[in-house]
Amino acid sequence: MTVEQFDALVKLMRGDSESASNRAARRVLVDGVTQAEAFRETGATRSGVSNAVRRYSEADQLMRGVYGEVKK
């Protein structure tokens, strides 16, 4: 996922881009780090990171399906 795609999803889903969970999800989905590394870096909880990654991944898949884009 690109930075622009992630930022758009956060905006559309009314997420808090400054929250630890969102910052961690960004590290996982955009930068490709592990969830464990992301929660250690950001101070988010394991469950918070997992939930945020799941929510944004599901939203990404939905949007790609709607617009006919294959996941890269």
N, C-alpha and C positions, 0 to 999 in steps of 0.2 A: 504494500500500500504506500502511496506517496504521501508526503507531508500535506499537500493540498487536499487529497482525498480524506485523510484523517481529520484535518481541520474542518472540512465541510461536514463530515459526519457529526463531529462534536457540536457544531453550530446547529445542524438540523435536529439533533437529539437533545438540544438544550443542556449539554454537558458543561461542567465547570472545568475549563482547560487548565486551571491552576491546581486542581485537586491532585493529591498524590496518586490516586488510582488512575486518573486520566493521563498524568505524566508517565506513569509506568506503562500503561497500555500503548501509549505513543512509542515508547522505547521498544516494546515488543513488536508491534505491528509495522512500524516505520523503519526502525533501526535493526530489527532482527535479533535483539538480545533475548535471553531466556526470561521467563517470568520470574524465576528465582533471583536472577541478577537485577531485574527491574524493581522488584519489591525491596531489595536491599539498598539500591541506589536512591529510591524515592521515599522510603519510610512507609509506603503503603502496606496494607495487610495482604497476606497471600490471597485471601478470599476476595478482597477488593480488586486486586490485579486480575484474578481469574474472571471475575464477573464483568469487569470493564472490557477485557480482551474479548470475551464471549459476545457481549452486547455489540461492540463495534465490528467484530468479525461477521456476526449475523447480519447487521445492517449493511455492511459492505457487500456481502453476498446477495442480499435482496436487491440492492441498487444495481449491481452488475447484471443480475438476472433481468431486471426491468429494462435496462438499456442494452441488453444483449452482449455485454462484454464478458469475455472469458477471463477467469482469474489468472493472473500472471504469477 
